């Protein structure tokens, strides 16, 4: 029998409010609370939410809005300026993290493709943790914030490329043809999007920029329209939403859209992280617990010194390089997304997907608490470190 959607949403958001309160007292990222709630309410524990397909469908909308907003904040000119400063650091660190993860996965007996994707999941650091734990003054007005933003932006770009590769790998019987279609479809989508923005969308925004409700509706319509247009060309909805955001990023109205769509994005992201937890089978823990702890430990211990060494060679002071390394010393939401998408497309097995997810959660727990104890954050335990 189909579950009552109102009751399901009640359980998710009331439970999320309770666990989010506990997470804040424990100085943890809120998304950890959402995933834990999914595990508790899902089939593995209490089984109160069993319509996982519905929750998963709603969650994908959250990913679309996340990538759309990421695109809105990725002004191509600003991106190029920032990348000049940390491209070498980001690319070298990505290669080291990927190689480390792939070697570890191979030692645990995973297949070649699984080792490649597990290694890829090790590349990324969490945008949510990296930016949310930075005081506003550091984020916008200090060199530390600039470095962290530029590294995360470059990692996001790598993640988008990887997601495109995953899309092309979905048609396993004719992978060359799939990649060829993507190679044609993506430029066509970008060109059509840029043309429509310049000829139609920007004119509408200039004509009716005083009607905030209209701008809000136009942004949602554009995001979802680009997602459907991408799907019609054989590209994922998520990539379409990202392209739609990027082509609007140079518009002065993009910041307004970004700010006012965040509550809507957050609503759907709660559903996404909840669905991750709800789909997690605790019966798999016996197989992946030890590897996940090892992957998490190597990430937590290994990422900070690697970032520190590379940033010092890039001319950054020792203290700043060390702080950036610690703040980026975890896995990412993109690691979770890779685990989910690769499993859906049959590129990795359930065990490999759960390994990535559990290792990511463990790094979230550990690095959030360590950053809060050691560096200035909005949720620091001590008064002298608490800064908004």
ChimeraX attribute file (.defattr): number of C-alpha atoms within 10 A of each C-alpha:
attribute: neighborCount
match mode: 1-to-1
recipient: residues
	/A:1	4
	/A:2	7
	/A:3	12
	/A:4	11
	/A:5	13
	/A:6	9
	/A:7	11
	/A:8	17
	/A:9	14
	/A:10	12
	/A:11	16
	/A:12	20
	/A:13	18
	/A:14	12
	/A:15	18
	/A:16	24
	/A:17	15
	/A:18	12
	/A:19	18
	/A:20	21
	/A:21	15
	/A:22	14
	/A:23	18
	/A:24	13
	/A:25	11
	/A:26	14
	/A:27	19
	/A:28	22
	/A:29	20
	/A:30	20
	/A:31	22
	/A:32	20
	/A:33	25
	/A:34	29
	/A:35	23
	/A:36	20
	/A:37	25
	/A:38	30
	/A:39	24
	/A:40	20
	/A:41	21
	/A:42	24
	/A:43	20
	/A:44	17
	/A:45	13
	/A:46	11
	/A:47	14
	/A:48	17
	/A:49	23
	/A:50	17
	/A:51	19
	/A:52	16
	/A:53	11
	/A:54	13
	/A:55	22
	/A:56	19
	/A:57	13
	/A:58	18
	/A:59	21
	/A:60	18
	/A:61	22
	/A:62	23
	/A:63	23
	/A:64	24
	/A:65	27
	/A:66	23
	/A:67	25
	/A:68	33
	/A:69	26
	/A:70	20
	/A:71	23
	/A:72	27
	/A:73	21
	/A:74	22
	/A:75	18
	/A:76	15
	/A:77	10
	/A:78	12
	/A:79	16
	/A:80	14
	/A:81	11
	/A:82	18
	/A:83	18
	/A:84	10
	/A:85	15
	/A:86	21
	/A:87	16
	/A:88	15
	/A:89	20
	/A:90	24
	/A:91	16
	/A:92	14
	/A:93	19
	/A:94	19
	/A:95	15
	/A:96	18
	/A:97	22
	/A:98	22
	/A:99	19
	/A:100	20
	/A:101	24
	/A:102	24
	/A:103	16
	/A:104	19
	/A:105	23
	/A:106	17
	/A:107	10
	/A:108	11
	/A:109	11
	/A:110	19
	/A:111	13
	/A:112	13
	/A:113	13
	/A:114	21
	/A:115	24
	/A:116	19
	/A:117	25
	/A:118	30
	/A:119	25
	/A:120	24
	/A:121	28
	/A:122	29
	/A:123	28
	/A:124	27
	/A:125	28
	/A:126	23
	/A:127	21
	/A:128	13
	/A:129	24
	/A:130	24
	/A:131	19
	/A:132	15
	/A:133	23
	/A:134	24
	/A:135	19
	/A:136	16
	/A:137	11
	/A:138	17
	/A:139	19
	/A:140	13
	/A:141	10
	/A:142	11
	/A:143	13
	/A:144	17
	/A:145	19
	/A:146	17
	/A:147	21
	/A:148	22
	/A:149	21
	/A:150	22
	/A:151	25
	/A:152	21
	/A:153	20
	/A:154	20
	/A:155	22
	/A:156	19
	/A:157	14
	/A:158	18
	/A:159	20
	/A:160	17
	/A:161	13
	/A:162	17
	/A:163	20
	/A:164	19
	/A:165	14
	/A:166	19
	/A:167	20
	/A:168	23
	/A:169	19
	/A:170	18
	/A:171	14
	/A:172	13
	/A:173	9
	/A:174	11
	/A:175	13
	/A:176	13
	/A:177	13
	/A:178	18
	/A:179	19
	/A:180	11
	/A:181	15
	/A:182	19
	/A:183	13
	/A:184	11
	/A:185	17
	/A:186	19
	/A:187	11
	/A:188	14
	/A:189	20
	/A:190	18
	/A:191	14
	/A:192	14
	/A:193	22
	/A:194	18
	/A:195	13
	/A:196	13
	/A:197	19
	/A:198	13
	/A:199	10
	/A:200	11
	/A:201	18
	/A:202	17
	/A:203	12
	/A:204	14
	/A:205	19
	/A:206	11
	/A:207	10
	/A:208	12
	/A:209	14
	/A:210	10
	/A:211	10
	/A:212	14
	/A:213	11
	/A:214	14
	/A:215	19
	/A:216	15
	/A:217	13
	/A:218	16
	/A:219	22
	/A:220	17
	/A:221	12
	/A:222	19
	/A:223	25
	/A:224	21
	/A:225	16
	/A:226	26
	/A:227	25
	/A:228	18
	/A:229	19
	/A:230	24
	/A:231	15
	/A:232	12
	/A:233	16
	/A:234	16
	/A:235	21
	/A:236	20
	/A:237	23
	/A:238	28
	/A:239	26
	/A:240	27
	/A:241	30
	/A:242	25
	/A:243	26
	/A:244	29
	/A:245	30
	/A:246	24
	/A:247	24
	/A:248	27
	/A:249	24
	/A:250	17
	/A:251	16
	/A:252	12
	/A:253	16
	/A:254	21
	/A:255	16
	/A:256	14
	/A:257	23
	/A:258	22
	/A:259	10
	/A:260	15
	/A:261	19
	/A:262	13
	/A:263	11
	/A:264	14
	/A:265	20
	/A:266	15
	/A:267	15
	/A:268	21
	/A:269	23
	/A:270	22
	/A:271	27
	/A:272	26
	/A:273	24
	/A:274	30
	/A:275	29
	/A:276	25
	/A:277	25
	/A:278	29
	/A:279	20
	/A:280	23
	/A:281	16
	/A:282	13
	/A:283	9
	/A:284	13
	/A:285	15
	/A:286	8
	/A:287	12
	/A:288	19
	/A:289	15
	/A:290	13
	/A:291	18
	/A:292	23
	/A:293	17
	/A:294	14
	/A:295	25
	/A:296	26
	/A:297	17
	/A:298	18
	/A:299	26
	/A:300	22
	/A:301	14
	/A:302	18
	/A:303	24
	/A:304	20
	/A:305	17
	/A:306	20
	/A:307	23
	/A:308	23
	/A:309	17
	/A:310	19
	/A:311	23
	/A:312	17
	/A:313	13
	/A:314	14
	/A:315	9
	/A:316	17
	/A:317	12
	/A:318	13
	/A:319	11
	/A:320	15
	/A:321	24
	/A:322	19
	/A:323	19
	/A:324	21
	/A:325	23
	/A:326	24
	/A:327	24
	/A:328	26
	/A:329	31
	/A:330	33
	/A:331	30
	/A:332	25
	/A:333	21
	/A:334	24
	/A:335	25
	/A:336	22
	/A:337	20
	/A:338	23
	/A:339	24
	/A:340	18
	/A:341	17
	/A:342	23
	/A:343	17
	/A:344	14
	/A:345	15
	/A:346	12
	/A:347	19
	/A:348	23
	/A:349	16
	/A:350	17
	/A:351	17
	/A:352	23
	/A:353	26
	/A:354	26
	/A:355	24
	/A:356	27
	/A:357	25
	/A:358	21
	/A:359	26
	/A:360	27
	/A:361	21
	/A:362	20
	/A:363	25
	/A:364	25
	/A:365	16
	/A:366	16
	/A:367	24
	/A:368	21
	/A:369	17
	/A:370	13
	/A:371	22
	/A:372	22
	/A:373	16
	/A:374	14
	/A:375	18
	/A:376	21
	/A:377	23
	/A:378	15
	/A:379	22
	/A:380	20
	/A:381	17
	/A:382	12
	/A:383	9
	/A:384	10
	/A:385	17
	/A:386	15
	/A:387	17
	/A:388	14
